[in-house]
Amino acid sequence: MVVEIKKIGVIGSGQMGSGIAHVCALSGFDVSLSDLSMDRIESGLASINGNLARQVQKGQITEEERSAALGRLSMAQDLDLLADVDLVIESAVENEQVKRKIFAQLCPILKPEAMLATNTSSISITRLAATTDRPERFIGIHFMNPVPLMELVELVRGIATEDETFEAAKGFVKTVGKTVAVAEDFPAFMVNRILLPMINEAIYTLYEGVGSVESIDTAMRLGANHPMGPLQLADFIGLDTCLSIMQVLYEGLADTKYRPCPLLVKYVEAGWLGRKTHRGFYDYRGDEPVPTR
Ligand SMILES: NC(=O)c1ccc[n+]([C@@H]2O[C@H](COP(=O)([O-])OP(=O)(O)OC[C@H]3O[C@@H](n4cnc5c(N)ncnc54)[C@H](O)[C@@H]3O)[C@@H](O)[C@H]2O)c1
């Protein structure tokens, strides 16, 4: 019993939630965007507006497409406003307790046939699904950052995810113009299982004084042909998200090779979370990013 997806609820209007809402609205879905406060939803909508305008400037979409997409977006501070959606994509902070609480509150409100997806970067889909009333209609739909630009979506089935749910999610990803890579439900799936230990190792390299922020990023850009350095990328992802993913890998795989670098912990404790707080391995408050170490 899987419904045709017409209306989508997105929970969390941060960098990922707003990006997901953006591509869904542009692909013709009605989208209701939710977060903890109206301020946060409005800031998510403001960034969607700015990013759509940039796409118009670059000739990627027309002005009509931009205004049609904006017309399909609505704000839902109250989860009750998601009662009529066919699919929810949860994209709140990478914290299992927060996600569980959201699902507990959300499930009684949703239509029984509605699908529930999470954009988690690392947390077990099976475990999250088990906390809901619909593990067979629960799936991981893991978008990449920035959502409007990045082509890949990892699809992750929980142990109970039904074939219909998987097929509907696959169809949805195709409709929003992305390419699917199917991952098994193991900590951090594929992309972050490979990417985050590399970023964590770059932070150890900094912590042990092997190189400065600038030299480590330059080394990996010019020496490994990466489009951005690993510390710049960590700031872009969000250092809180990087730390949460390393903790999931460390606990989930019980291997010390995934131990989060103490310097990463220190930055998160300082509230220096990267670009979103204007300070991380770089300070973004001036005209140009300045390394903080
Ligand atoms: N940053 C990345 O590169 C990236 C990439 C892929 C997936 N993800 C995943 O996407 C999710 C969101 O990450 P992000 O980078 O957008 O983080 P973010 O910090 O930019 O945004 C998180 C948003 O969640 C909101 N939130 C917190 N608690 C909430 C609650 N109880 N109800 C509703 N909203 C709540 C916050 O107010 C904030 O607006 C995480 O699960 C993360 O792992 C992140």
The ligand as an SDF file (V2000), in Angstrom:
LIG
                    3D

 44 48  0  0  0  0  0  0  0  0999 V2000
   25.9370   18.5010    5.7880 N   0  0  0  0  0  0  0  0  0  0  0  0
   26.0860   17.5570    4.8800 C   0  0  0  0  0  0  0  0  0  0  0  0
   27.0190   17.6110    4.0690 O   0  0  0  0  0  0  0  0  0  0  0  0
   25.1130   16.4170    4.8060 C   0  0  0  0  0  0  0  0  0  0  0  0
   25.0790   15.6180    3.6570 C   0  0  0  0  0  0  0  0  0  0  0  0
   24.1400   14.5700    3.5780 C   0  0  0  0  0  0  0  0  0  0  0  0
   23.2790   14.3400    4.6490 C   0  0  0  0  0  0  0  0  0  0  0  0
   23.3500   15.1390    5.7590 N   0  0  0  0  0  0  0  0  0  0  0  0
   22.4100   14.8550    6.8510 C   0  0  0  0  0  0  0  0  0  0  0  0
   21.3260   15.7620    6.7530 O   0  0  0  0  0  0  0  0  0  0  0  0
   20.8030   16.0450    8.0560 C   0  0  0  0  0  0  0  0  0  0  0  0
   20.7920   17.5340    8.2780 C   0  0  0  0  0  0  0  0  0  0  0  0
   22.1080   18.0470    8.1400 O   0  0  0  0  0  0  0  0  0  0  0  0
   22.3760   19.5790    7.7750 P   0  0  0  0  0  0  0  0  0  0  0  0
   23.7650   19.6470    7.2330 O   0  0  0  0  0  0  0  0  0  0  0  0
   21.2370   20.1440    6.9890 O   0  0  0  0  0  0  0  0  0  0  0  0
   22.3810   20.2370    9.2450 O   0  0  0  0  0  0  0  0  0  0  0  0
   22.0270   21.7510    9.6530 P   0  0  0  0  0  0  0  0  0  0  0  0
   22.6740   21.9600   10.9790 O   0  0  0  0  0  0  0  0  0  0  0  0
   22.3360   22.6820    8.5300 O   0  0  0  0  0  0  0  0  0  0  0  0
   20.4320   21.7240    9.8030 O   0  0  0  0  0  0  0  0  0  0  0  0
   19.7780   20.9390   10.7450 C   0  0  0  0  0  0  0  0  0  0  0  0
   18.4000   21.5450   10.9790 C   0  0  0  0  0  0  0  0  0  0  0  0
   17.6480   20.6470   11.8140 O   0  0  0  0  0  0  0  0  0  0  0  0
   16.8450   21.4510   12.6400 C   0  0  0  0  0  0  0  0  0  0  0  0
   16.3500   20.6740   13.7640 N   0  0  0  0  0  0  0  0  0  0  0  0
   16.9950   20.2950   14.8850 C   0  0  0  0  0  0  0  0  0  0  0  0
   16.1600   19.6160   15.7030 N   0  0  0  0  0  0  0  0  0  0  0  0
   14.9650   19.5750   15.0560 C   0  0  0  0  0  0  0  0  0  0  0  0
   13.6880   19.0290   15.3980 C   0  0  0  0  0  0  0  0  0  0  0  0
   13.4920   18.3940   16.5440 N   0  0  0  0  0  0  0  0  0  0  0  0
   12.6770   19.1770   14.5230 N   0  0  0  0  0  0  0  0  0  0  0  0
   12.8690   19.8250   13.3460 C   0  0  0  0  0  0  0  0  0  0  0  0
   14.0510   20.3650   12.9800 N   0  0  0  0  0  0  0  0  0  0  0  0
   15.0780   20.2440   13.8320 C   0  0  0  0  0  0  0  0  0  0  0  0
   17.7800   22.5950   13.0400 C   0  0  0  0  0  0  0  0  0  0  0  0
   17.0260   23.6930   13.5560 O   0  0  0  0  0  0  0  0  0  0  0  0
   18.4610   22.8990   11.7250 C   0  0  0  0  0  0  0  0  0  0  0  0
   17.7600   23.8810   10.9620 O   0  0  0  0  0  0  0  0  0  0  0  0
   21.6720   15.2450    9.0470 C   0  0  0  0  0  0  0  0  0  0  0  0
   21.0720   14.0180    9.3210 O   0  0  0  0  0  0  0  0  0  0  0  0
   22.9740   15.0740    8.2520 C   0  0  0  0  0  0  0  0  0  0  0  0
   23.7180   13.9660    8.6770 O   0  0  0  0  0  0  0  0  0  0  0  0
   24.2330   16.1690    5.8600 C   0  0  0  0  0  0  0  0  0  0  0  0
  1  2  1  0
  2  3  2  0
  2  4  1  0
  4  5  1  0
  4 44  2  0
  5  6  2  0
  6  7  1  0
  7  8  2  0
  8  9  1  0
  8 44  1  0
  9 10  1  0
  9 42  1  0
 10 11  1  0
 11 12  1  0
 11 40  1  0
 12 13  1  0
 13 14  1  0
 14 15  2  0
 14 16  1  0
 14 17  1  0
 17 18  1  0
 18 19  2  0
 18 20  1  0
 18 21  1  0
 21 22  1  0
 22 23  1  0
 23 24  1  0
 23 38  1  0
 24 25  1  0
 25 26  1  0
 25 36  1  0
 26 27  1  0
 26 35  1  0
 27 28  2  0
 28 29  1  0
 29 30  1  0
 29 35  2  0
 30 31  1  0
 30 32  2  0
 32 33  1  0
 33 34  2  0
 34 35  1  0
 36 37  1  0
 36 38  1  0
 38 39  1  0
 40 41  1  0
 40 42  1  0
 42 43  1  0
M  CHG  2   8   1  16  -1
M  END
$$$$
